């Protein structure tokens, strides 16, 4: 599985572009959530995926914040604030997860099997949870 994610790394810009196409096909109204430079936002998502792929190669896999007793993904937690402020809803995460899986299945039909899909689903869910919970306390504090 780690090989699959490492092997797609060079294709991440194309993957992200096609993923957003699939996402907007599934949830057209979500396009209004993206303000500003969309290309820069795609590059940020690409960077986040690249960082996540790097974590899959780590022996520790996910860094842990000892004080909080939970996985600590500062880059992702910061995105939580931005997502919360933009009005991203839980169903948007589900649609993005679907769009990413569909994109990978289309681009890598021989390699994207059930094990890869399950691993992707797990990783996406962990990152989505960090994103969702990362923004909530900051928004409540008015930051």
C-alpha positions as CSV (number, residue, x, y, z in Angstrom):
1,X,0.0,0.0,0.0
2,X,2.8,2.4,0.8
3,X,4.2,1.8,-2.6
4,X,1.0,2.8,-4.3
5,X,0.9,6.1,-2.4
6,X,4.6,6.8,-3.1
7,X,4.1,5.9,-6.8
8,X,1.3,8.4,-7.3
9,X,3.2,11.3,-5.7
10,X,4.5,12.7,-9.0
11,X,1.0,12.7,-10.4
12,X,-0.5,14.7,-7.5
13,X,-1.2,17.9,-9.4
14,X,-3.2,16.0,-12.0
15,X,-4.9,13.9,-9.3
16,X,-6.0,17.0,-7.4
17,X,-7.2,18.7,-10.6
18,X,-9.4,15.7,-11.6
19,X,-10.5,15.2,-8.0
20,X,-11.9,18.8,-7.9
21,X,-13.7,18.2,-11.2
22,X,-15.3,15.1,-9.8
23,X,-16.1,16.9,-6.5
24,X,-17.8,19.8,-8.3
25,X,-19.8,17.3,-10.5
26,X,-21.1,15.7,-7.3
27,X,-21.6,19.0,-5.3
28,X,-21.9,21.9,-7.8
29,X,-22.9,24.4,-5.1
30,X,-19.6,23.8,-3.3
31,X,-17.8,25.8,-5.9
32,X,-19.1,28.9,-4.2
33,X,-17.0,28.0,-1.0
34,X,-13.8,28.6,-2.9
35,X,-12.8,32.2,-2.8
36,X,-9.7,33.8,-4.1
37,X,-7.0,32.0,-6.1
38,X,-8.3,28.5,-6.9
39,X,-5.0,27.4,-8.4
40,X,-3.3,28.3,-5.1
41,X,-5.9,26.3,-3.2
42,X,-5.3,23.3,-5.4
43,X,-1.5,23.6,-4.7
44,X,-2.3,23.7,-1.0
45,X,-4.3,20.5,-1.3
46,X,-1.5,19.0,-3.3
47,X,1.0,19.9,-0.6
48,X,-1.2,18.5,2.1
49,X,-1.5,15.2,0.1
50,X,2.2,15.1,-0.3
51,X,2.7,15.6,3.4
52,X,0.2,12.9,4.1
53,X,1.9,10.5,1.7
54,X,5.2,11.2,3.5
55,X,3.6,10.3,6.8
56,X,2.6,6.9,5.3
57,X,6.3,6.2,4.9
58,X,7.0,7.1,8.5
59,X,7.5,4.3,11.1
60,X,5.5,6.4,13.5
61,X,2.9,7.2,10.9
62,X,1.1,10.0,12.8
63,X,2.7,12.5,15.1
64,X,1.1,12.5,18.5
65,X,0.7,15.5,20.8
66,X,1.5,14.2,24.3
67,X,-0.3,17.0,26.1
68,X,-3.5,16.7,24.2
69,X,-3.2,12.9,23.9
70,X,-4.3,12.9,20.2
71,X,-2.8,12.9,16.8
72,X,-1.3,16.3,16.0
73,X,-1.4,17.5,12.4
74,X,-0.8,21.3,12.7
75,X,-1.1,21.9,9.0
76,X,-4.4,20.1,8.9
77,X,-5.7,21.7,12.1
78,X,-5.0,25.2,10.6
79,X,-7.1,24.1,7.6
80,X,-9.9,23.3,10.0
81,X,-10.2,27.0,10.8
82,X,-10.3,27.9,7.2
83,X,-12.8,25.2,6.3
84,X,-15.1,26.2,9.2
85,X,-14.9,29.9,8.3
86,X,-15.7,29.1,4.6
87,X,-18.8,27.1,5.5
88,X,-17.6,23.6,4.7
89,X,-20.2,21.1,5.9
90,X,-19.7,17.4,6.8
91,X,-21.2,16.2,3.6
92,X,-18.5,18.1,1.7
93,X,-15.9,15.9,3.3
94,X,-17.8,12.8,2.3
95,X,-18.1,14.1,-1.3
96,X,-14.4,15.0,-1.4
97,X,-13.4,11.5,-0.1
98,X,-15.6,9.9,-2.9
99,X,-14.1,12.2,-5.5
100,X,-10.5,11.3,-4.5
101,X,-11.3,7.6,-4.5
102,X,-13.0,7.8,-7.9
103,X,-10.1,9.8,-9.4
104,X,-7.6,7.3,-8.2
105,X,-9.7,4.4,-9.5
106,X,-9.9,6.1,-12.9
107,X,-6.2,7.0,-13.1
108,X,-4.9,3.7,-11.7
109,X,-7.4,1.0,-12.6
110,X,-5.0,-1.9,-12.2
111,X,-3.5,-0.7,-8.9
112,X,-6.4,0.8,-7.1
113,X,-7.8,-2.3,-5.3
114,X,-10.0,-2.8,-2.2
115,X,-7.0,-2.7,0.1
116,X,-5.8,0.6,-1.3
117,X,-9.3,2.0,-1.1
118,X,-9.7,0.9,2.5
119,X,-6.3,2.5,3.4
120,X,-7.2,5.7,1.6
121,X,-10.6,5.8,3.4
122,X,-8.8,5.4,6.8
123,X,-6.3,8.1,6.0
124,X,-8.9,10.5,4.6
125,X,-11.1,10.0,7.7
126,X,-8.2,10.7,10.1
127,X,-7.3,13.8,8.2
128,X,-10.9,15.0,7.8
129,X,-11.5,14.5,11.6
130,X,-8.4,16.6,12.4
131,X,-9.6,19.2,9.9
132,X,-13.1,19.3,11.4
133,X,-12.1,19.3,15.0
134,X,-9.1,21.6,14.4
135,X,-11.3,24.5,13.4
136,X,-14.1,24.2,15.9
137,X,-12.4,25.5,19.1
138,X,-10.8,28.4,17.2
139,X,-14.1,29.5,15.7
140,X,-15.9,29.3,19.0
141,X,-13.2,31.5,20.5
142,X,-13.8,34.0,17.8
143,X,-10.4,33.7,16.2
